[in-house]
């Protein structure tokens, strides 16, 4: 009995020693930073998840992606993985991703509507003007004060795609590159889509890349509106704009974002065989 007890104790000690030996080498795995900025415009603190390239050098200049729906439990992790892959395997330069953590996306991403059913379903709705002002006057100056920057990207899907469309049409100078995925242009009886030709006629013809995408398995109205918006963009005849459209044949509203961003990034950064 004593012999069995000694053997058991020896096994337990060996196991504990192995566990302790393994845990001695554990250290945090970091891919960037979490920062909080105080917004006077929104009257709230806003959290930013910031992905930094592996070889980040504060003396270098980097493109910046502003990611709507940038919470850890939304799109931040898988989008930063996609960017890292494009940095490694495609011609995309190392890029910083700024994920904007949501507090109330229905409030921030939608403009005012007088439609009673939308007011009922979205009781906090209609404050995209303040959020756009936050982006322009607080967030972008803050980021550009912290990092040396080059091109600016905006990634948005669904209501985030609606906001990205509104920014493109009303404040186009904020970003060089717009990735607009499954935009909710049905909002307010498609008023932004209807206003688009007039708004586009007033926009300077400066260099931009605009990518619009929708899933074939999405609501027919969303598909129709995305196609109509692409058509309006093409008819605007902006010679310095590159406008791309992608129908994602195998995707619906829930699955489209990752693969669609991949397809859009390939348009900008095609694969190059190693020399």
MOSUL-V506200 format. One line per field, one symbol per residue. ss: DSSP state (2 for helix, 1 for strand, 0 for the rest). phi: phi as a letter, one per 20 degrees, with the letter a starting at -180 (. if undefined). burial: + if it has 16 or more other C-alpha atoms within 10 Angstrom, else -. A space follows every 10 residues. Layout:
# MOSUL-V506200
ss = ???
phi = ???
burial = ???
This chain:
# MOSUL-V506200
ss = 0222222222 2222222222 2220000000 0111111110 0001111111 1000000000 1111111000 0000022222 2222222220 0000111111 0000222220 0000022222 2000000222 2222222222 2222220111 1111111022 2222222222 0222001111 1000002222 2222222222 2000000111 1111100002 2222222222 2222200000 1111111100 0000022222 2222222200 00000
phi = .fffffffff ffffffffff ffffefbfdd drbdccdedf felaececed edggdgcfee ecfcdedfle ffeddfffff fffffffedd effgceddee ffdbffffdd efceffffff fcfefncfgf ffffffdcff ffffeecfcc fddcdbcmff fffgfffged cfffceccdd dlfeffgllm ffffeggfff feefedgbdc cdbbefeegg fffffffffg fffffflefe dddccceefd ddfedfgfff fgfffffecf fcfge
burial = ---------- ---------- ---------- -+------+- -----+++++ +++------- ++++++++++ +---+++-++ -+++-++--+ ++-+++++++ ++--++++++ +--------- ----++++++ ++-+++-+++ ------+-+- -+++++++++ ++++++++++ -+-+++++++ ++++++++-- -++--++-++ --+----+++ ++++++++-- -++-+++-++ -++--+-+-- ++++++++-- +++--++--+ +-+++---+- -----
